[in-house]
Amino acid sequence: MDRIKLMIIRHIYVSWWVYLLVGSCFLVGLFFGFLGMNSLDQSQTSSLKQLFEEGLVHFAEDFNFSISARQALQKNLLNLGRLFLLGLTIIGSPFVLIIIFTRGFVLGFTINFLLQEKAWRGGVLALLSVLPPNLLSFPAYFLGAVMAINFSLYLIRGQSHRNIKMSQCFFEYIFAMFGLCVLLLGSALIEGYFSPIFMGMFR
């Protein structure tokens, strides 16, 4: 246990700036997502509201929760797979940050849209249906981005920079990414089975 704690402390000490960089990209994306919603004109806002209302009606009909969960899992695994593959390249770090920025933008845009269109009901809807799956998916994406950037930097610096063999580092990278799949599975189950229930309540 003490060895694991030391490894975590050492990892954070070495990679603190990567955590800061990834977190900053997410927050900037969140901020621009809020601004992006405010920059839409009346016709665009009306179109989005119409699509949203149609989506709420869809939840009231024969909604297939298992298909919804499966689609959410496929989406999550695809995004994590992109992070994983980008980490295997030397030039993948900027694209990793773009993915994290996009996640923040979409979340900020969605929350601001719900607040503007549904007022307090939108806030409750965001709290019950939007945030819960993100409580699991965001840490997975965040940690996945950090690990992808670290592995990419490892490739840039070369094996001599660290006293770890390439094969060992690679298998650790794969093992950690597979571990994050558990979080994404939980997020997909929440998004597929629980979020639609609350969405249907606000139709």
C-alpha positions in Angstrom: 0.0 0.0 0.0 2.8 2.4 0.9 4.5 1.6 -2.4 1.4 2.5 -4.3 1.0 5.8 -2.4 4.6 6.6 -3.2 4.1 5.8 -6.9 1.0 8.1 -7.0 2.8 10.9 -5.2 5.7 10.6 -7.6 3.5 10.5 -10.6 1.6 13.7 -9.5 4.9 15.4 -8.7 6.3 14.7 -12.1 3.1 15.3 -14.1 1.5 18.1 -12.2 1.8 20.5 -15.1 0.1 17.9 -17.4 -2.8 17.8 -15.1 -2.9 21.6 -15.0 -2.7 21.8 -18.8 -5.5 19.2 -19.3 -7.7 20.8 -16.6 -7.2 24.3 -18.1 -8.2 23.1 -21.6 -11.4 21.6 -20.1 -12.3 24.8 -18.2 -11.6 26.9 -21.3 -13.8 24.6 -23.3 -16.5 24.9 -20.6 -16.3 28.7 -20.7 -16.5 28.9 -24.5 -19.4 26.4 -24.4 -21.3 28.9 -22.3 -20.4 31.8 -24.6 -21.2 29.7 -27.7 -24.8 29.2 -26.5 -25.2 33.0 -25.8 -23.8 33.8 -29.3 -26.6 32.0 -31.2 -29.3 34.1 -32.8 -33.0 33.7 -32.3 -33.6 31.3 -35.2 -30.8 29.0 -34.2 -32.0 28.9 -30.6 -35.5 28.2 -31.8 -34.3 25.3 -33.9 -32.3 23.8 -31.0 -35.3 24.2 -28.7 -37.6 22.4 -31.2 -35.1 19.5 -31.6 -34.9 19.3 -27.8 -38.6 19.2 -27.3 -38.9 16.5 -30.0 -36.2 14.6 -28.1 -38.2 14.8 -24.9 -41.2 13.4 -26.7 -39.1 10.5 -27.9 -38.3 9.6 -24.3 -42.0 9.3 -23.5 -42.5 6.8 -26.3 -41.1 3.3 -26.7 -37.6 4.2 -25.6 -35.0 1.3 -25.7 -32.8 1.8 -22.6 -30.4 -1.0 -23.6 -29.7 0.5 -27.1 -29.2 3.8 -25.5 -26.6 2.4 -23.0 -24.9 0.5 -25.8 -24.6 3.6 -27.9 -23.3 5.6 -25.0 -20.7 2.9 -24.3 -19.6 2.8 -27.9 -19.3 6.6 -27.9 -17.2 6.6 -24.7 -14.9 3.8 -25.8 -14.4 5.4 -29.2 -13.3 8.7 -27.5 -11.0 6.8 -25.1 -9.6 4.8 -28.0 -8.8 8.1 -29.8 -6.9 9.3 -26.7 -5.1 6.0 -26.6 -4.0 6.0 -30.2 -3.0 9.7 -30.0 -0.8 8.8 -27.1 1.1 6.3 -29.3 2.1 9.1 -31.6 4.7 11.8 -31.1 2.5 14.6 -32.4 -0.7 13.5 -30.7 -0.7 15.7 -27.6 -2.3 18.8 -29.2 -5.1 16.6 -30.5 -5.6 15.1 -27.1 -6.1 18.6 -25.7 -8.6 19.4 -28.5 -10.7 16.4 -27.5 -10.7 17.6 -23.8 -11.6 21.1 -24.9 -14.4 19.8 -27.0 -15.8 17.8 -24.0 -15.8 20.9 -22.0 -17.4 23.0 -24.8 -20.2 20.5 -25.3 -20.9 20.2 -21.5 -20.9 24.0 -21.1 -23.1 24.5 -24.1 -25.6 21.9 -22.9 -25.9 23.2 -19.4 -26.3 26.8 -20.5 -29.0 25.7 -23.1 -31.0 23.9 -20.4 -30.7 26.8 -18.0 -31.9 29.3 -20.6 -34.7 27.3 -22.0 -36.0 25.6 -18.9 -34.9 28.0 -16.2 -34.9 26.2 -12.8 -36.3 23.1 -14.4 -33.3 23.1 -16.7 -31.0 23.3 -13.8 -32.6 20.3 -12.1 -32.5 18.5 -15.4 -28.8 19.1 -15.9 -28.2 18.1 -12.3 -30.1 14.8 -12.6 -29.5 13.7 -16.2 -26.4 15.5 -17.6 -24.0 15.7 -14.7 -24.3 12.1 -13.2 -22.7 10.3 -16.3 -20.1 13.0 -16.5 -19.0 12.4 -13.0 -17.6 9.1 -14.2 -16.8 9.8 -17.9 -14.9 13.1 -17.2 -12.4 11.5 -14.8 -11.8 8.8 -17.3 -11.2 11.2 -20.1 -9.1 13.5 -17.9 -6.9 10.7 -16.7 -6.8 9.2 -20.2 -5.6 12.5 -21.6 -2.9 12.8 -19.0 -1.6 9.3 -19.6 -1.8 9.8 -23.4 0.3 13.0 -23.2 2.8 11.4 -20.7 3.3 8.4 -23.0 3.7 10.7 -26.0 6.3 12.7 -24.1 8.0 9.4 -23.2 8.3 8.6 -26.9 9.7 12.1 -27.6 12.3 12.0 -24.8 13.3 8.5 -25.6 13.8 5.5 -23.4 17.0 6.9 -21.9 15.1 9.6 -20.1 13.5 7.1 -17.8 14.9 3.9 -16.4 11.8 2.0 -17.7 11.8 -0.3 -20.7 9.6 0.6 -23.6 7.7 -2.7 -23.3 7.0 -2.1 -19.6 5.8 1.4 -20.1 3.6 0.4 -23.0 1.9 -2.4 -21.1 1.3 -0.1 -18.1 -0.2 2.4 -20.5 -2.6 -0.3 -21.9 -3.5 -1.6 -18.5 -4.3 1.9 -17.2 -6.5 2.6 -20.2 -8.4 -0.7 -19.7 -9.0 0.4 -16.1 -10.6 3.6 -17.3 -13.0 1.5 -19.4 -14.7 0.5 -16.1 -15.5 4.1 -15.4 -16.8 4.6 -18.9 -19.0 1.5 -18.6 -20.6 2.9 -15.4 -21.1 6.3 -17.2 -22.8 4.5 -20.1 -25.1 2.6 -17.8 -26.1 5.8 -16.1 -26.6 7.7 -19.4 -28.5 4.8 -21.0 -30.7 3.7 -18.1 -31.1 6.6 -15.6 -30.7 9.8 -17.5 -33.6 9.1 -19.9 -35.9 8.6 -17.0 -35.3 12.1 -15.7 -35.4 13.5 -19.3 -38.8 12.0 -19.7 -40.1 13.6 -16.5 -39.4 17.0 -17.9 -41.1 16.5 -21.3 
